[in-house]
Amino acid sequence: LTGRSSKRCELGRQFGAVVLDTRDPQMDVVARTLGANSDGVNAVIDCIGDQKSFDQSLATVRRGGAIMNVAVWNEKPVVNMSLLLLKEVNIISTLLRSPFS
């Protein structure tokens, strides 16, 4: 899970996610992820919603994996469709809501 919100990061930890808090300017998400698993990860949950986080998600997800977007974007993303196709990545988007809201 990549995120900047301490609330979302903590929730991810509670559910067992490996959380990369990108508020740290020294955080190299791609190097840290691929250093731990050279094939990439099965799924990325992107809570940031900007071009850099999407590019990092696509770089770190393994072939046949999934990227779940739970962020509201302020800009239109540029998507490397060739890489998306070659890696056979699924993109899932959802607006998470509390059942009590």
C-alpha positions in Angstrom: 0.0 0.0 0.0 1.4 3.4 -0.9 0.0 6.4 0.9 0.5 9.7 2.5 -2.4 9.6 4.9 -1.5 8.3 8.3 -5.1 7.1 8.8 -5.1 5.0 5.6 -1.5 3.7 6.2 -2.5 2.5 9.7 -5.7 0.9 8.4 -3.5 -0.9 5.8 -1.2 -2.2 8.5 -4.1 -3.5 10.5 -5.1 -5.6 7.5 -1.6 -6.9 7.0 -0.5 -4.7 4.1 3.1 -3.7 3.6 2.8 0.1 3.9 5.2 2.5 2.1 4.5 5.9 3.5 5.6 8.2 0.8 5.6 11.3 3.0 9.3 10.4 3.5 11.1 12.2 0.6 13.9 9.6 0.7 11.5 6.7 0.0 12.3 4.9 -3.2 9.2 2.9 -3.6 10.4 0.9 -6.7 13.8 0.0 -5.3 12.4 -0.9 -1.9 9.6 -3.1 -3.4 11.7 -4.8 -6.0 14.6 -5.3 -3.6 12.3 -7.3 -1.4 10.6 -9.2 -4.3 12.3 -9.0 -7.7 9.3 -10.4 -9.5 7.1 -7.6 -8.1 4.1 -7.7 -5.9 0.7 -9.3 -6.5 -1.3 -6.2 -5.8 -0.7 -2.5 -5.2 -3.2 -0.3 -3.4 -2.6 3.2 -4.5 -4.0 5.8 -2.0 -2.2 8.8 -3.5 -3.6 9.3 -7.0 -0.9 11.1 -8.9 1.3 10.3 -11.9 4.3 9.4 -9.8 2.4 6.9 -7.6 0.7 5.3 -10.7 4.1 4.9 -12.5 5.5 3.4 -9.3 2.6 1.0 -9.0 3.0 -0.1 -12.6 6.7 -0.6 -12.1 6.3 -2.7 -9.0 3.3 -4.9 -9.7 4.2 -8.4 -11.1 2.9 -9.8 -14.4 -0.7 -10.7 -14.0 -1.0 -8.5 -10.8 -3.5 -5.8 -10.0 -3.4 -2.1 -9.2 -6.2 -0.9 -7.0 -6.8 2.8 -7.1 -8.6 4.2 -4.0 -7.6 7.9 -4.6 -9.4 10.8 -6.1 -7.2 12.2 -8.9 -6.8 15.9 -9.6 -5.3 15.4 -13.0 -5.7 12.9 -15.9 -3.0 10.2 -15.7 -0.7 9.2 -18.6 -0.8 5.4 -18.9 1.9 3.3 -20.6 -0.6 1.0 -22.3 2.1 -1.1 -23.9 3.6 -1.9 -20.4 0.1 -2.5 -19.0 -0.6 -4.9 -21.8 2.7 -6.8 -21.6 2.5 -7.2 -17.9 -1.2 -8.2 -18.1 -2.1 -5.9 -15.2 -5.6 -5.4 -14.0 -6.6 -1.9 -12.8 -9.4 -1.8 -10.3 -10.8 1.4 -9.0 -13.1 1.8 -6.0 -14.4 4.5 -3.8 -14.1 3.0 -0.3 -16.9 3.9 2.0 -17.7 3.0 5.5 -20.9 0.9 5.8 -21.9 3.4 8.5 -21.5 6.6 6.5 
